Amino acid sequence: MTKRSHDASAASSRSDSAAVPPSHVTNLDEDREDAAIKKARTFMATLACDICRARKTRCDEDRPKCGYCRSMSLECVYQTPRPTKKDQSMSVAINAIRRLENKVEELTAAIASQASHRSPPAIYDHRSPMANISQPSPGLVQTPHEYAASPQAASTPGRSSYPIPETNGAVKLSFSQHGVTSWPAVQQILPPEFVAARKALPTDYIIDIETHRLPLPMHIDYPARSNPDLWLTELPMSVVKALADAYFAVFHRNTPVLDKFHFFSSTLGLAMESDFGYNIESCLVLIVLALGCLAVKAYEEGNFALPSRHPSPNAGFVHPEWYELVLDEPAGLKFFNEARKRIGFLMSLNNLSTGQFYMLCTLYYAQILRPIDSWTTVNRAAMCCMSILSRKESIDFEQWEGDMFSRLFWNTLMYETIITQELDLPLSGLLDYEADMPIPKFTLCPRPKTSISGLLVDDDDSFFNFHFLAQAAHRIILTRIRHNLYLFAEKEGHPSPTLTAEMHHQLEQWRTNLPPSLQFSNLEDTDDAPSPAHVIARAMLRSRYLVAKFHIGRPFLYKALHAPAQTTDSEYREIQKGLQGGMYWPTTMGLCVQMKTALPIKFGWCSQCFGQVLLFNAVARSSDAKLRETLPNGWEEWVGIMMALIEKCGEDSPGIAQDAELLRLI
């Protein structure tokens, strides 16, 4: 079958026709447009143009000209819309993030000021424990410039420097959980079999193993009874839409790289008009379909009903007629390989769409547990971002396209930070632009008042947009924990208890400032959710909170293992709080692990668990009785849960499988 026309698709099903992009409908002539203008309206205009308002007639709200003004060749002017409740809520969330940034800026400015015998700033938040700042350890804090000002509302960011703090003889601690194997005390405490096996491996054994694994297969298993040259154009629109819907319902909600409306109204139409030719739109559609196959597997693993306009209550997963399309190993490989065939001819592009494509490739590689491949493509996405930022023309972040770029930037930077910190891989340089990059506002794509625009409005959008913003804010706090606390000096009061208290305070402020829909309790069941995306979103926020608690305590654990005589009772309490924060992360339990296909940053969670198993065992075997007393109840059960995750993910990653083999020696 050749390319389907709009009329043919519309005849197949009413739901399919609603998804056909307007750009795909190129055979409608002006007479039919005029006829459509004269049809009776079935909606109330929420923002009529000035002319229709003066005439007191209904306005179709089409942009840039409504139907009446276009037919009469009149100038069409719309008033500026008032902020909606969603806009106001988003503004509150963004302002909360900026307040967190400003408070840490004030803190670091104050400590830097005292360190250089200057008067501290006069303004502090009354809730901050930093009202009376004691003398900090020298060299512990970076300059206020490193933390930078709040994100700009508009204009193009410039490069900002991130100077390395002076350590004054202190040992810089690695943030990597794989780096725990190199701790001298850990090597002395853990069994000789483990230590010998680890020393027999290369220093960066994960990088070595993952780099030398076989590449993904290049062949394509074409669907049965299909023409290999035409199989993509023969796909029914209903199948394309179902896979795309699965992608947007799962992966897009936690990694919002694309705009759903723009994808269906423009990108998909351009790809299909070209019969999935060699253009970036085809590449984007194909990688979305590949991720859609993974999303379908996640629905099956969690026994959730696939997305539908008419969902059945209490229905579980039902195999769709086209289920064979997702049976590749890994799922979605046929679509991914078609995308790889096309992107080779577009290698020189460095625009927004290309950056989105490479970030979605990063997501696909991450989900199938190929960490080095994901690092390679996230670097490519970062290069697209930096190419755009280095151009002379400014970016208007108040407009939709500028906001989309901001979303791409933060998705790219957040993933790059995780993978490079864990594996000590080279950075792309994107971090240099972080200080001035605005947080996304999730500006709506300009759209006409048509049937398709109404069909693509999701009531859950605000929930997941807030979730993404919360993760961006959490990353800022976690980065500051690493910069300020991850230094070891064999003396009392190091790391600084003052800064430690402030990091706890900032983390609690982050949790308190979450919108009501994102608030969580320590005992809630994250599995009780209506969809895979909801399960993951709820689990991620609580897990990130606990991970930050653990990372605040980890430098004190290093100190207790290597300098117990200099470790105070308050520092042992920090260790205890850290180990408690390292327990029962929702992302590594229950439905999140059951839906392994959809679990985000799986390699990152497996790496966290690898270091956790080592540390819990090291504390349990320590000769320091006070250190052993910091172990929380149930830690052995928790170690078993973490081992189960590592074993399960080791089936898809030889690097993680090597971790599991090492841990079995403890």
Beta strands, then each sheet from edge to edge (+ up, - down):
strand 1: 171-172
strand 2: 487-488
sheet 1: 1+ 2-
end
